[in-house]
Amino acid sequence: MNGITSCSPYLNVPCPGSRVTLPHRSRPSRQVRYWAVIVLITSACQAPAAVPAAADDGPTVPDTTVLLDGLAQMSNAQLAEVDIAKVNLACAVGLPGSQRLDETAVLATLNRWADRVRSETEKYLPDYRRRPEYYGNSLGRFRIEAMITILQLDLGVRYNPTRIRNVDFTRSQDLFLHGLVGGDGGTCCSMPVLYVAIGRRLGYPLKLVEGPEHLFLRWEDPDTRERFNIEGTSRGFLSEPDEYYETWPRKMTAAERRTGYFLKSLSPREELACFLTTRAHALLDLGRQDEATATYSTALTLSPKNIPATIWLERARKDTSDRAALGATHAANSRSVNQPATPSSPRLP
C-alpha cells in the first residue's frame, strides 16, 4: 500500500517447507448496548432478499461507524462471546468487494467446515493413539494438523496465488473472511483468522498473534500450559518458534521489541484492533483519508501498543497535513493569479 511492495502490516508470502501428515484428503445499559451491537453486526453483514436491482448494486448497510463503535465499546469479556468471524466480517462492511457480503452464508459455511473437521478428526484419532510420538506426543498438535489438512485438501482452503506478489489493499476480499470462504483464496490477513474461527468452534484454545508484517496463530491451553505457534499461510501444518518470527518476514527492531506488542497472544479487543487496522489500510489506499485516520485512532484506543496502527496513523496524519498545506498553497496561488496586477509605480497623470 502507498508504494510499498509487500503487504503491510502482513507480508503475503506462503511459508516454505510445510507438510501434510494425514492420509486423507435514555442511555441503554451496557448489557442492552452489547446485545444491540450483536444484532447490528448480523444485520450489517446480511444480504437482503433478492429485489430488482442493477447488476452491480449492493445491499444497503447501516452506518458502519455506529457498528464498529459499538464493537469498540465492548470489554474483552463481552467480545470473547462474539464469534471472531462476525467481528472480522463487520470490519469489511462498506469496503469495495463487500457489497454482496452475506454473513449468514459465510457463518453457515464455517459451521459446516467445523463439523467436517470434527468428524474427520475423530476418524483419524486411532492414528494418534498408534504413534503419538509422530505428533510430538501432543493431542493438540494432532488436532491442528488434522484441521489444517482437512480444510486444505478436502475443502479447498488455500492461499490466493495472485496475491503472493500483487498486493492490493483496496480489495476487501483479500483482507477478510468473505474472500476466503467461497472466493479465490486467502492471505495472511485472513487465513489465520479462518483457522482460529474453525478451531474455536471445536473448542480449541487458539489465539491470533501479530509479528512484524505478519499474522499467525497459536495454540495456548491455560489448563495444560501447552503452547505452540501455527503458521497460517503454509501448505499443511508448520510450527515455528517465536524466534523465527523475530526475523521473518522482516527483523524486529529494538524499539518494537521494547513495546512488548509483537509475538504476544492477542486479547479479543486487540483482535478487533488488528482487524480495524487492516480496514484502515484499505481506507487509506482508497483515498478515504479521514475515515482511515479515525479507524487507526479507534484501533489504538483498543490496543495502545499496536505498532502498525501507530506507524500508519502518523503517516496518515502527515499525508493529511501535507495535502492541506498543498491545498492552501494552490488556493493562495489561485487568488494571486485572479487578482488585478498592482502597478509598480504611481500612475502618471
C-alpha positions as CSV (number, residue, x, y, z in Angstrom):
1,M,0.0,0.0,0.0
2,N,1.1,3.6,-0.7
3,G,4.1,2.4,-2.7
4,I,5.4,-0.5,-0.6
5,T,6.0,-3.7,-2.4
6,S,5.0,-6.1,0.4
7,C,1.7,-6.5,2.3
8,S,1.6,-4.2,5.4
9,P,1.0,-4.9,8.2
10,Y,1.3,-8.5,7.0
11,L,3.5,-10.0,4.3
12,N,1.5,-12.2,1.9
13,V,4.2,-14.9,1.3
14,P,3.4,-18.6,2.0
15,C,6.0,-20.3,4.2
16,P,8.2,-23.0,2.6
17,G,8.9,-26.4,3.9
18,S,5.5,-27.4,5.4
19,R,4.0,-30.8,5.2
20,V,0.7,-32.6,5.3
21,T,0.5,-35.6,7.6
22,L,-2.9,-37.2,7.4
23,P,-3.5,-39.9,4.9
24,H,-6.9,-38.4,3.8
25,R,-7.7,-35.8,1.8
26,S,-32.5,7.0,27.8
27,R,-28.9,5.7,27.7
28,P,-29.3,2.0,27.5
29,S,-27.4,-0.2,29.9
30,R,-24.1,-1.8,28.9
31,Q,-25.8,-5.2,28.5
32,V,-28.5,-3.7,26.3
33,R,-25.9,-2.0,24.2
34,Y,-24.0,-5.2,24.0
35,W,-26.8,-7.3,22.5
36,A,-27.9,-4.4,20.3
37,V,-24.5,-4.4,18.7
38,I,-24.7,-8.2,18.1
39,V,-27.9,-7.7,16.3
40,L,-26.4,-4.8,14.3
41,I,-23.4,-7.0,13.3
42,T,-25.7,-9.6,11.9
43,S,-28.0,-7.1,10.0
44,A,-25.0,-5.2,8.6
45,C,-23.4,-8.3,7.1
46,Q,-26.7,-9.9,6.0
47,A,-27.6,-9.6,2.3
48,P,-31.2,-8.7,1.8
49,A,-33.8,-10.8,-0.2
50,A,-33.4,-10.5,-3.9
51,V,-35.1,-7.4,-5.4
52,P,-34.9,-5.9,-8.8
53,A,-31.6,-4.0,-9.0
54,A,-28.8,-3.2,-11.3
55,A,-26.2,-6.0,-11.6
56,D,-23.5,-4.0,-9.7
57,D,-25.8,-2.7,-6.9
58,G,-25.1,-4.0,-3.4
59,P,-27.3,-4.1,-0.3
60,T,-27.8,-1.0,1.8
61,V,-25.9,-1.4,5.0
62,P,-26.3,0.5,8.3
63,D,-23.9,3.2,9.4
64,T,-20.6,1.4,9.6
65,T,-19.3,3.9,12.2
66,V,-22.1,3.0,14.6
67,L,-21.5,-0.7,14.1
68,L,-17.7,-0.5,14.7
69,D,-18.0,2.0,17.6
70,G,-20.4,-0.4,19.2
71,L,-17.9,-3.2,19.0
72,A,-15.1,-1.0,20.2
73,Q,-17.1,-0.2,23.4
74,M,-17.2,-3.9,24.4
75,S,-15.0,-5.3,27.1
76,N,-12.7,-8.2,26.5
77,A,-15.2,-10.5,28.2
78,Q,-18.0,-9.3,26.0
79,L,-16.1,-9.6,22.8
80,A,-14.9,-13.1,23.8
81,E,-18.6,-14.1,23.5
82,V,-18.8,-12.9,19.9
83,D,-17.7,-15.2,17.1
84,I,-14.4,-13.9,15.8
85,A,-15.8,-14.4,12.2
86,K,-18.6,-12.0,12.9
87,V,-16.1,-9.4,14.2
88,N,-13.9,-9.8,11.2
89,L,-16.8,-9.5,8.7
90,A,-18.1,-6.4,10.5
91,C,-14.7,-4.7,9.7
92,A,-15.2,-5.4,6.0
93,V,-18.6,-3.7,5.7
94,G,-18.6,-0.7,3.4
95,L,-15.4,-1.6,1.6
96,P,-15.2,-2.5,-2.1
97,G,-15.9,-6.2,-2.5
98,S,-18.2,-6.4,0.4
99,Q,-21.4,-5.3,-1.4
100,R,-22.7,-8.9,-1.6
101,L,-21.3,-10.0,1.7
102,D,-23.7,-12.4,3.3
103,E,-22.8,-13.1,6.9
104,T,-25.4,-15.9,7.3
105,A,-23.9,-17.8,4.3
106,V,-20.3,-17.3,5.5
107,L,-21.1,-18.5,9.0
108,A,-23.1,-21.4,7.7
109,T,-20.1,-22.5,5.6
110,L,-17.8,-22.2,8.6
111,N,-20.1,-24.3,10.7
112,R,-20.2,-27.0,8.0
113,W,-16.5,-27.0,7.7
114,A,-16.1,-27.3,11.5
115,D,-18.5,-30.2,11.5
116,R,-16.4,-31.9,8.8
117,V,-13.2,-31.3,10.6
118,R,-14.7,-32.7,13.8
119,S,-15.9,-35.9,12.2
120,E,-12.7,-36.5,10.2
121,T,-10.5,-35.8,13.2
122,E,-12.3,-38.4,15.3
123,K,-11.9,-40.8,12.4
124,Y,-8.1,-40.4,12.5
125,L,-7.7,-40.4,16.3
126,P,-6.5,-44.1,16.1
127,D,-3.5,-42.9,14.1
128,Y,-2.6,-40.6,17.0
129,R,-3.0,-43.3,19.6
130,R,-1.0,-45.7,17.5
131,R,2.0,-43.4,17.2
132,P,1.7,-40.3,19.4
133,E,5.4,-39.6,19.1
134,Y,4.9,-38.7,15.5
135,Y,2.9,-35.7,16.7
136,G,5.3,-34.8,19.5
137,N,3.1,-36.7,22.0
138,S,0.7,-33.7,21.7
139,L,-3.0,-34.3,21.1
140,G,-3.3,-30.6,20.4
141,R,-0.8,-30.7,17.6
142,F,-2.6,-33.8,16.1
143,R,-5.9,-31.9,16.1
144,I,-4.4,-28.8,14.5
145,E,-2.6,-31.0,11.8
146,A,-5.9,-32.7,11.1
147,M,-7.8,-29.4,10.9
148,I,-5.4,-27.8,8.5
149,T,-5.1,-30.9,6.4
150,I,-8.8,-31.4,6.1
151,L,-9.5,-27.7,5.4
152,Q,-6.9,-27.6,2.7
153,L,-7.1,-31.0,1.0
154,D,-10.8,-31.7,1.4
155,L,-12.4,-28.2,1.5
156,G,-10.1,-26.3,-0.8
157,V,-8.8,-23.6,1.6
158,R,-5.7,-22.1,0.1
159,Y,-3.5,-19.0,-0.2
160,N,-4.6,-16.8,-3.2
161,P,-1.7,-17.3,-5.6
162,T,-2.4,-14.0,-7.4
163,R,-1.8,-12.1,-4.1
164,I,1.6,-13.5,-3.3
165,R,3.3,-10.6,-5.0
166,N,0.4,-8.5,-6.3
167,V,-0.8,-6.9,-3.0
168,D,-4.0,-4.9,-3.2
169,F,-5.4,-3.4,-0.1
170,T,-8.4,-1.9,-1.8
171,R,-10.0,-5.4,-2.2
172,S,-11.7,-6.4,1.0
173,Q,-11.9,-10.0,-0.4
174,D,-8.1,-10.2,0.1
175,L,-8.3,-9.0,3.7
176,F,-11.3,-10.5,5.4
177,L,-13.0,-13.9,5.6
178,H,-15.7,-13.4,3.0
179,G,-13.0,-13.6,0.2
180,L,-11.5,-16.8,1.6
181,V,-14.8,-18.6,2.1
182,G,-16.1,-19.2,-1.5
183,G,-13.6,-16.9,-3.0
184,D,-10.2,-17.2,-4.7
185,G,-8.3,-17.9,-1.5
186,G,-6.9,-16.0,1.4
187,T,-3.8,-14.1,2.5
188,C,-2.1,-13.9,5.9
189,C,-4.7,-11.3,6.8
190,S,-7.5,-13.8,6.6
191,M,-6.1,-17.4,6.7
192,P,-5.1,-17.3,10.4
193,V,-8.5,-15.8,11.2
194,L,-10.2,-18.7,9.4
195,Y,-8.2,-21.3,11.4
196,V,-9.0,-19.6,14.7
197,A,-12.7,-19.3,13.8
198,I,-12.9,-23.0,12.9
199,G,-10.8,-24.1,15.9
200,R,-12.8,-22.1,18.4
201,R,-15.9,-23.8,17.1
202,L,-14.2,-27.1,18.0
203,G,-13.2,-25.8,21.5
204,Y,-9.5,-25.4,20.6
205,P,-7.6,-22.7,22.7
206,L,-6.5,-20.7,19.7
207,K,-5.2,-17.1,19.7
208,L,-4.1,-14.7,17.0
209,V,-0.5,-13.4,17.2
210,E,1.0,-10.5,15.3
211,G,4.6,-10.3,14.3
212,P,6.5,-7.7,12.1
213,E,4.4,-7.5,8.9
214,H,2.7,-10.9,9.6
215,L,-0.2,-12.6,11.3
216,F,-0.2,-16.2,12.6
217,L,-1.9,-18.2,15.3
218,R,-1.1,-20.0,18.5
219,W,-2.4,-23.0,20.5
220,E,-2.3,-21.7,24.1
221,D,-4.0,-24.0,26.6
222,P,-4.3,-22.4,30.1
223,D,-5.1,-25.8,31.7
224,T,-2.2,-27.9,30.4
225,R,0.1,-24.9,29.6
226,E,0.8,-26.4,26.2
227,R,1.8,-23.7,23.7
228,F,2.9,-23.8,20.1
229,N,2.8,-21.5,17.1
230,I,0.9,-22.3,13.9
231,E,1.8,-20.7,10.6
232,G,-1.4,-19.8,8.8
233,T,-0.2,-19.5,5.2
234,S,1.8,-22.7,4.7
235,R,0.7,-25.8,2.9
236,G,-0.1,-28.3,5.7
237,F,1.0,-27.9,9.3
238,L,4.0,-25.8,10.1
239,S,5.1,-24.6,13.6
240,E,7.9,-22.2,14.2
241,P,9.3,-20.9,17.5
242,D,8.8,-17.2,18.4
243,E,12.5,-16.6,17.5
244,Y,11.6,-17.4,13.8
245,Y,9.1,-14.5,13.7
246,E,11.6,-12.1,15.2
247,T,13.4,-12.2,11.8
248,W,10.8,-13.3,9.3
249,P,9.4,-11.8,7.2
250,R,11.5,-9.0,8.5
251,K,13.7,-8.4,11.5
252,M,12.0,-6.9,14.6
253,T,13.6,-3.6,15.6
254,A,14.8,-2.9,19.2
255,A,12.1,-0.3,19.6
256,E,9.4,-2.7,18.5
257,R,10.7,-5.3,20.9
258,R,10.5,-2.9,23.8
259,T,6.8,-2.3,23.3
260,G,6.1,-5.9,24.0
261,Y,3.3,-5.9,21.4
262,F,4.7,-8.3,18.7
263,L,4.6,-12.1,19.3
264,K,2.1,-11.9,22.2
265,S,-1.3,-13.6,22.1
266,L,-3.9,-11.0,21.3
267,S,-6.9,-10.4,23.5
268,P,-10.4,-10.0,22.0
269,R,-10.0,-6.2,21.9
270,E,-6.6,-6.5,20.4
271,E,-8.0,-8.8,17.7
272,L,-10.6,-6.2,16.8
273,A,-7.9,-3.6,16.7
274,C,-5.9,-5.8,14.3
275,F,-8.9,-6.1,12.0
276,L,-9.6,-2.3,12.2
277,T,-6.0,-1.6,11.3
278,T,-6.4,-3.7,8.2
279,R,-9.6,-1.9,7.4
280,A,-7.8,1.5,7.9
281,H,-5.1,0.4,5.4
282,A,-7.9,-0.3,2.8
283,L,-9.5,3.1,3.5
284,L,-6.1,4.8,3.2
285,D,-5.4,3.2,-0.2
286,L,-8.9,4.1,-1.3
287,G,-8.3,7.8,-0.6
288,R,-10.7,7.9,2.3
289,Q,-8.2,9.7,4.5
290,D,-10.4,11.0,7.2
291,E,-12.1,7.6,7.7
292,A,-8.7,5.9,7.8
293,T,-7.3,8.3,10.4
294,A,-10.4,7.8,12.6
295,T,-10.1,4.0,12.2
296,Y,-6.5,3.9,13.1
297,S,-7.3,6.0,16.2
298,T,-10.0,3.6,17.3
299,A,-7.6,0.7,16.9
300,L,-5.1,2.4,19.2
301,T,-7.8,3.1,21.7
302,L,-8.4,-0.6,21.9
303,S,-4.8,-1.6,21.7
304,P,-2.5,1.3,22.6
305,K,0.7,-0.6,21.8
306,N,-0.5,-1.7,18.3
307,I,2.6,-1.0,16.3
308,P,1.1,-1.0,12.7
309,A,-1.7,1.3,13.8
310,T,0.7,3.7,15.5
311,I,3.0,3.9,12.4
312,W,0.3,4.3,9.9
313,L,-1.8,6.8,11.9
314,E,1.3,9.0,12.0
315,R,1.7,8.6,8.2
316,A,-2.0,9.2,7.5
317,R,-1.9,12.4,9.6
318,K,1.2,13.6,7.8
319,D,-0.4,12.9,4.4
320,T,-3.5,14.9,5.5
321,S,-1.3,17.8,6.7
322,D,0.8,17.8,3.5
323,R,-2.4,17.8,1.4
324,A,-3.9,20.6,3.4
325,A,-0.7,22.6,3.0
326,L,-0.6,21.9,-0.7
327,G,-4.3,22.9,-1.0
328,A,-3.6,26.2,0.8
329,T,-0.7,26.9,-1.5
330,H,-2.8,26.2,-4.5
331,A,-5.6,28.5,-3.2
332,A,-3.1,31.3,-2.5
333,N,-1.6,31.0,-6.0
334,S,-5.1,31.0,-7.4
335,R,-6.0,34.1,-5.5
336,S,-2.8,35.8,-6.7
337,V,-3.4,34.9,-10.3
338,N,-7.0,36.1,-10.2
339,Q,-6.3,39.4,-8.5
340,P,-5.7,42.5,-10.7
341,A,-2.0,43.4,-11.0
342,T,-0.8,46.2,-8.7
343,P,1.2,48.9,-10.6
344,S,4.8,49.1,-9.6
345,S,4.8,52.9,-9.9
346,P,2.2,55.6,-9.5
347,R,0.1,56.2,-12.5
348,L,1.2,59.3,-14.3
349,P,-1.4,62.0,-15.0
